[in-house]
């Protein structure tokens, strides 16, 4: 558990915003090809892309709080 202030949290938030901006830009760039798909396929692609950015978020938030990429031993992982 963190007991003193650290720059990981503000830098992590900036990195998260920058990463999401790059990801959103990549999806917007790819939309020129996604838009040529049938509407049902577009829906599936956009749902998958809309959820995919969440996959690394848990470990990133753990790193911001603890400085480690793994769940600390003895901590509940929510499962």
N, CA, C and O atoms as a GROMACS GRO file, in nm:
protein
  316
    1UNK      N    1   0.084  -0.118   0.000
    1UNK     CA    2   0.000   0.000   0.000
    1UNK      C    3   0.088   0.124   0.000
    1UNK      O    4   0.191   0.128   0.068
    2UNK      N    5   0.050   0.220  -0.074
    2UNK     CA    6   0.125   0.346  -0.088
    2UNK      C    7   0.104   0.432   0.036
    2UNK      O    8  -0.008   0.451   0.081
    3UNK      N    9   0.216   0.483   0.092
    3UNK     CA   10   0.205   0.569   0.211
    3UNK      C   11   0.251   0.712   0.185
    3UNK      O   12   0.227   0.800   0.268
    4UNK      N   13   0.316   0.736   0.072
    4UNK     CA   14   0.364   0.871   0.040
    4UNK      C   15   0.326   0.906  -0.103
    4UNK      O   16   0.304   0.817  -0.186
    5UNK      N   17   0.318   1.034  -0.132
    5UNK     CA   18   0.280   1.075  -0.268
    5UNK      C   19   0.381   1.024  -0.372
    5UNK      O   20   0.500   1.010  -0.344
    6UNK      N   21   0.331   0.996  -0.489
    6UNK     CA   22   0.416   0.948  -0.597
    6UNK      C   23   0.371   1.011  -0.729
    6UNK      O   24   0.254   1.046  -0.746
    7UNK      N   25   0.462   1.024  -0.821
    7UNK     CA   26   0.429   1.080  -0.951
    7UNK      C   27   0.363   0.979  -1.044
    7UNK      O   28   0.318   1.014  -1.154
    8UNK      N   29   0.357   0.851  -1.000
    8UNK     CA   30   0.297   0.749  -1.086
    8UNK      C   31   0.154   0.780  -1.122
    8UNK      O   32   0.112   0.755  -1.235
    9UNK      N   33   0.076   0.834  -1.029
    9UNK     CA   34  -0.066   0.856  -1.055
    9UNK      C   35  -0.087   0.970  -1.156
    9UNK      O   36  -0.156   0.947  -1.256
   10UNK      N   37  -0.033   1.089  -1.137
   10UNK     CA   38  -0.054   1.191  -1.240
   10UNK      C   39   0.008   1.154  -1.375
   10UNK      O   40  -0.052   1.180  -1.480
   11UNK      N   41   0.127   1.093  -1.373
   11UNK     CA   42   0.187   1.050  -1.499
   11UNK      C   43   0.107   0.937  -1.563
   11UNK      O   44   0.093   0.931  -1.685
   12UNK      N   45   0.055   0.849  -1.481
   12UNK     CA   46  -0.030   0.741  -1.531
   12UNK      C   47  -0.156   0.793  -1.596
   12UNK      O   48  -0.199   0.742  -1.700
   13UNK      N   49  -0.217   0.893  -1.536
   13UNK     CA   50  -0.338   0.952  -1.594
   13UNK      C   51  -0.306   1.017  -1.728
   13UNK      O   52  -0.382   1.003  -1.824
   14UNK      N   53  -0.194   1.090  -1.735
   14UNK     CA   54  -0.154   1.151  -1.862
   14UNK      C   55  -0.125   1.044  -1.967
   14UNK      O   56  -0.164   1.059  -2.083
   15UNK      N   57  -0.057   0.937  -1.928
   15UNK     CA   58  -0.029   0.827  -2.021
   15UNK      C   59  -0.158   0.760  -2.067
   15UNK      O   60  -0.172   0.724  -2.184
   16UNK      N   61  -0.252   0.743  -1.975
   16UNK     CA   62  -0.380   0.683  -2.010
   16UNK      C   63  -0.455   0.769  -2.110
   16UNK      O   64  -0.509   0.718  -2.208
   17UNK      N   65  -0.459   0.899  -2.086
   17UNK     CA   66  -0.528   0.989  -2.180
   17UNK      C   67  -0.459   0.990  -2.316
   17UNK      O   68  -0.525   0.988  -2.420
   18UNK      N   69  -0.326   0.992  -2.316
   18UNK     CA   70  -0.252   0.989  -2.442
   18UNK      C   71  -0.276   0.857  -2.516
   18UNK      O   72  -0.298   0.857  -2.637
   19UNK      N   73  -0.273   0.747  -2.444
   19UNK     CA   74  -0.296   0.616  -2.505
   19UNK      C   75  -0.436   0.604  -2.562
   19UNK      O   76  -0.455   0.549  -2.670
   20UNK      N   77  -0.535   0.654  -2.488
   20UNK     CA   78  -0.672   0.650  -2.538
   20UNK      C   79  -0.688   0.738  -2.661
   20UNK      O   80  -0.763   0.704  -2.753
   21UNK      N   81  -0.619   0.852  -2.663
   21UNK     CA   82  -0.623   0.938  -2.781
   21UNK      C   83  -0.565   0.870  -2.904
   21UNK      O   84  -0.621   0.878  -3.013
   22UNK      N   85  -0.452   0.803  -2.886
   22UNK     CA   86  -0.390   0.729  -2.997
   22UNK      C   87  -0.483   0.616  -3.042
   22UNK      O   88  -0.502   0.595  -3.161
   23UNK      N   89  -0.540   0.544  -2.945
   23UNK     CA   90  -0.630   0.433  -2.978
   23UNK      C   91  -0.752   0.485  -3.053
   23UNK      O   92  -0.792   0.426  -3.154
   24UNK      N   93  -0.812   0.593  -3.006
   24UNK     CA   94  -0.928   0.650  -3.074
   24UNK      C   95  -0.891   0.697  -3.214
   24UNK      O   96  -0.968   0.680  -3.308
   25UNK      N   97  -0.773   0.757  -3.229
   25UNK     CA   98  -0.728   0.798  -3.362
   25UNK      C   99  -0.710   0.680  -3.455
   25UNK      O  100  -0.743   0.688  -3.573
   26UNK      N  101  -0.656   0.570  -3.403
   26UNK     CA  102  -0.638   0.450  -3.484
   26UNK      C  103  -0.772   0.393  -3.528
   26UNK      O  104  -0.787   0.349  -3.642
   27UNK      N  105  -0.869   0.393  -3.438
   27UNK     CA  106  -1.003   0.343  -3.473
   27UNK      C  107  -1.068   0.435  -3.577
   27UNK      O  108  -1.132   0.387  -3.670
   28UNK      N  109  -1.052   0.566  -3.560
   28UNK     CA  110  -1.107   0.658  -3.659
   28UNK      C  111  -1.041   0.639  -3.795
   28UNK      O  112  -1.108   0.643  -3.898
   29UNK      N  113  -0.910   0.617  -3.797
   29UNK     CA  114  -0.840   0.592  -3.922
   29UNK      C  115  -0.889   0.463  -3.987
   29UNK      O  116  -0.909   0.458  -4.108
   30UNK      N  117  -0.910   0.358  -3.906
   30UNK     CA  118  -0.957   0.229  -3.958
   30UNK      C  119  -1.103   0.234  -4.000
   30UNK      O  120  -1.149   0.146  -4.073
   31UNK      N  121  -1.177   0.335  -3.956
   31UNK     CA  122  -1.320   0.341  -3.987
   31UNK      C  123  -1.347   0.355  -4.137
   31UNK      O  124  -1.457   0.324  -4.182
   32UNK      N  125  -1.248   0.401  -4.214
   32UNK     CA  126  -1.268   0.408  -4.358
   32UNK      C  127  -1.285   0.270  -4.418
   32UNK      O  128  -1.353   0.255  -4.520
   33UNK      N  129  -1.225   0.168  -4.358
   33UNK     CA  130  -1.243   0.031  -4.405
   33UNK      C  131  -1.358  -0.038  -4.332
   33UNK      O  132  -1.430  -0.119  -4.389
   34UNK      N  133  -1.372  -0.005  -4.205
   34UNK     CA  134  -1.483  -0.064  -4.128
   34UNK      C  135  -1.616  -0.021  -4.189
   34UNK      O  136  -1.711  -0.100  -4.191
   35UNK      N  137  -1.624   0.102  -4.237
   35UNK     CA  138  -1.747   0.155  -4.296
   35UNK      C  139  -1.791   0.083  -4.422
   35UNK      O  140  -1.906   0.097  -4.463
   36UNK      N  141  -1.702   0.008  -4.484
   36UNK     CA  142  -1.736  -0.066  -4.605
   36UNK      C  143  -1.797  -0.202  -4.574
   36UNK      O  144  -1.847  -0.270  -4.664
   37UNK      N  145  -1.794  -0.241  -4.448
   37UNK     CA  146  -1.851  -0.370  -4.407
   37UNK      C  147  -2.002  -0.359  -4.395
   37UNK      O  148  -2.057  -0.249  -4.382
   38UNK      N  149  -2.071  -0.474  -4.399
   38UNK     CA  150  -2.216  -0.471  -4.371
   38UNK      C  151  -2.242  -0.419  -4.230
   38UNK      O  152  -2.155  -0.429  -4.143
   39UNK      N  153  -2.358  -0.364  -4.208
   39UNK     CA  154  -2.390  -0.298  -4.081
   39UNK      C  155  -2.375  -0.392  -3.962
   39UNK      O  156  -2.333  -0.349  -3.854
   40UNK      N  157  -2.410  -0.520  -3.978
   40UNK     CA  158  -2.399  -0.614  -3.867
   40UNK      C  159  -2.251  -0.637  -3.832
   40UNK      O  160  -2.217  -0.652  -3.715
   41UNK      N  161  -2.164  -0.640  -3.933
   41UNK     CA  162  -2.021  -0.658  -3.907
   41UNK      C  163  -1.961  -0.533  -3.845
   41UNK      O  164  -1.875  -0.542  -3.757
   42UNK      N  165  -2.006  -0.415  -3.888
   42UNK     CA  166  -1.960  -0.290  -3.827
   42UNK      C  167  -1.994  -0.288  -3.679
   42UNK      O  168  -1.913  -0.248  -3.596
   43UNK      N  169  -2.116  -0.333  -3.648
   43UNK     CA  170  -2.159  -0.335  -3.507
   43UNK      C  171  -2.067  -0.422  -3.424
   43UNK      O  172  -2.024  -0.383  -3.315
   44UNK      N  173  -2.036  -0.541  -3.475
   44UNK     CA  174  -1.948  -0.633  -3.401
   44UNK      C  175  -1.809  -0.572  -3.385
   44UNK      O  176  -1.752  -0.577  -3.276
   45UNK      N  177  -1.754  -0.516  -3.493
   45UNK     CA  178  -1.620  -0.457  -3.488
   45UNK      C  179  -1.615  -0.343  -3.386
   45UNK      O  180  -1.523  -0.336  -3.305
   46UNK      N  181  -1.714  -0.254  -3.391
   46UNK     CA  182  -1.712  -0.139  -3.299
   46UNK      C  183  -1.736  -0.181  -3.154
   46UNK      O  184  -1.682  -0.119  -3.063
   47UNK      N  185  -1.816  -0.285  -3.131
   47UNK     CA  186  -1.834  -0.333  -2.993
   47UNK      C  187  -1.703  -0.393  -2.941
   47UNK      O  188  -1.663  -0.366  -2.828
   48UNK      N  189  -1.638  -0.473  -3.025
   48UNK     CA  190  -1.509  -0.533  -2.984
   48UNK      C  191  -1.405  -0.423  -2.958
   48UNK      O  192  -1.336  -0.426  -2.856
   49UNK      N  193  -1.394  -0.328  -3.051
   49UNK     CA  194  -1.297  -0.220  -3.033
   49UNK      C  195  -1.332  -0.130  -2.915
   49UNK      O  196  -1.244  -0.074  -2.850
   50UNK      N  197  -1.461  -0.116  -2.887
   50UNK     CA  198  -1.503  -0.034  -2.774
   50UNK      C  199  -1.473  -0.096  -2.640
   50UNK      O  200  -1.463  -0.026  -2.539
   51UNK      N  201  -1.457  -0.228  -2.636
   51UNK     CA  202  -1.428  -0.299  -2.511
   51UNK      C  203  -1.280  -0.333  -2.501
   51UNK      O  204  -1.228  -0.348  -2.390
   52UNK      N  205  -1.210  -0.346  -2.614
   52UNK     CA  206  -1.071  -0.392  -2.616
   52UNK      C  207  -0.978  -0.303  -2.533
   52UNK      O  208  -0.883  -0.353  -2.474
   53UNK      N  209  -1.003  -0.174  -2.529
   53UNK     CA  210  -0.912  -0.085  -2.455
   53UNK      C  211  -0.919  -0.111  -2.305
   53UNK      O  212  -0.829  -0.069  -2.231
   54UNK      N  213  -1.023  -0.178  -2.259
   54UNK     CA  214  -1.036  -0.207  -2.116
   54UNK      C  215  -0.944  -0.321  -2.070
   54UNK      O  216  -0.914  -0.332  -1.952
   55UNK      N  217  -0.902  -0.406  -2.164
   55UNK     CA  218  -0.824  -0.524  -2.126
   55UNK      C  219  -0.697  -0.492  -2.047
   55UNK      O  220  -0.674  -0.555  -1.945
   56UNK      N  221  -0.614  -0.397  -2.090
   56UNK     CA  222  -0.493  -0.369  -2.011
   56UNK      C  223  -0.516  -0.272  -1.896
   56UNK      O  224  -0.424  -0.244  -1.820
   57UNK      N  225  -0.637  -0.221  -1.881
   57UNK     CA  226  -0.663  -0.116  -1.783
   57UNK      C  227  -0.643  -0.162  -1.639
   57UNK      O  228  -0.590  -0.086  -1.558
   58UNK      N  229  -0.683  -0.283  -1.605
   58UNK     CA  230  -0.673  -0.331  -1.467
   58UNK      C  231  -0.528  -0.330  -1.420
   58UNK      O  232  -0.496  -0.277  -1.314
   59UNK      N  233  -0.440  -0.391  -1.500
   59UNK     CA  234  -0.299  -0.396  -1.461
   59UNK      C  235  -0.237  -0.256  -1.458
   59UNK      O  236  -0.152  -0.227  -1.374
   60UNK      N  237  -0.280  -0.169  -1.549
   60UNK     CA  238  -0.228  -0.033  -1.552
   60UNK      C  239  -0.268   0.041  -1.424
   60UNK      O  240  -0.186   0.112  -1.365
   61UNK      N  241  -0.392   0.026  -1.381
   61UNK     CA  242  -0.437   0.090  -1.257
   61UNK      C  243  -0.367   0.032  -1.135
   61UNK      O  244  -0.337   0.106  -1.041
   62UNK      N  245  -0.340  -0.097  -1.136
   62UNK     CA  246  -0.264  -0.159  -1.027
   62UNK      C  247  -0.123  -0.099  -1.022
   62UNK      O  248  -0.072  -0.068  -0.915
   63UNK      N  249  -0.061  -0.082  -1.140
   63UNK     CA  250   0.072  -0.021  -1.144
   63UNK      C  251   0.068   0.122  -1.092
   63UNK      O  252   0.157   0.162  -1.016
   64UNK      N  253  -0.032   0.198  -1.130
   64UNK     CA  254  -0.041   0.335  -1.083
   64UNK      C  255  -0.049   0.341  -0.931
   64UNK      O  256   0.007   0.431  -0.869
   65UNK      N  257  -0.118   0.248  -0.870
   65UNK     CA  258  -0.137   0.250  -0.725
   65UNK      C  259  -0.019   0.190  -0.649
   65UNK      O  260   0.021   0.241  -0.545
   66UNK      N  261   0.037   0.078  -0.702
   66UNK     CA  262   0.137   0.004  -0.625
   66UNK      C  263   0.279   0.011  -0.681
   66UNK      O  264   0.374  -0.010  -0.606
   67UNK      N  265   0.294   0.041  -0.809
   67UNK     CA  266   0.426   0.038  -0.871
   67UNK      C  267   0.462  -0.099  -0.925
   67UNK      O  268   0.570  -0.118  -0.980
   68UNK      N  269   0.372  -0.195  -0.910
   68UNK     CA  270   0.394  -0.330  -0.960
   68UNK      C  271   0.283  -0.363  -1.060
   68UNK      O  272   0.171  -0.315  -1.046
   69UNK      N  273   0.316  -0.445  -1.161
   69UNK     CA  274   0.215  -0.481  -1.261
   69UNK      C  275   0.129  -0.598  -1.216
   69UNK      O  276   0.032  -0.634  -1.283
   70UNK      N  277   0.164  -0.659  -1.102
   70UNK     CA  278   0.088  -0.774  -1.051
   70UNK      C  279   0.006  -0.734  -0.930
   70UNK      O  280   0.036  -0.637  -0.861
   71UNK      N  281  -0.100  -0.812  -0.906
   71UNK     CA  282  -0.182  -0.790  -0.786
   71UNK      C  283  -0.096  -0.824  -0.665
   71UNK      O  284  -0.037  -0.932  -0.660
   72UNK      N  285  -0.087  -0.732  -0.567
   72UNK     CA  286  -0.005  -0.760  -0.448
   72UNK      C  287  -0.053  -0.885  -0.376
   72UNK      O  288  -0.173  -0.913  -0.371
   73UNK      N  289   0.040  -0.961  -0.322
   73UNK     CA  290   0.003  -1.082  -0.248
   73UNK      C  291  -0.080  -1.045  -0.126
   73UNK      O  292  -0.052  -0.947  -0.057
   74UNK      N  293  -0.181  -1.125  -0.103
   74UNK     CA  294  -0.271  -1.099   0.008
   74UNK      C  295  -0.384  -1.006  -0.025
   74UNK      O  296  -0.475  -0.989   0.056
   75UNK      N  297  -0.381  -0.944  -0.142
   75UNK     CA  298  -0.489  -0.854  -0.184
   75UNK      C  299  -0.594  -0.934  -0.261
   75UNK      O  300  -0.562  -1.028  -0.334
   76UNK      N  301  -0.716  -0.896  -0.243
   76UNK     CA  302  -0.825  -0.963  -0.315
   76UNK      C  303  -0.822  -0.916  -0.459
   76UNK      O  304  -0.810  -0.797  -0.486
   77UNK      N  305  -0.834  -1.012  -0.553
   77UNK     CA  306  -0.834  -0.975  -0.694
   77UNK      C  307  -0.975  -0.961  -0.749
   77UNK      O  308  -0.993  -0.944  -0.870
   78UNK      N  309  -1.074  -0.969  -0.664
   78UNK     CA  310  -1.212  -0.946  -0.706
   78UNK      C  311  -1.281  -1.067  -0.768
   78UNK      O  312  -1.392  -1.056  -0.818
   79UNK      N  313  -1.212  -1.184  -0.764
   79UNK     CA  314  -1.276  -1.304  -0.821
   79UNK      C  315  -1.317  -1.400  -0.715
   79UNK      O  316  -1.372  -1.506  -0.745
   0.00000   0.00000   0.00000
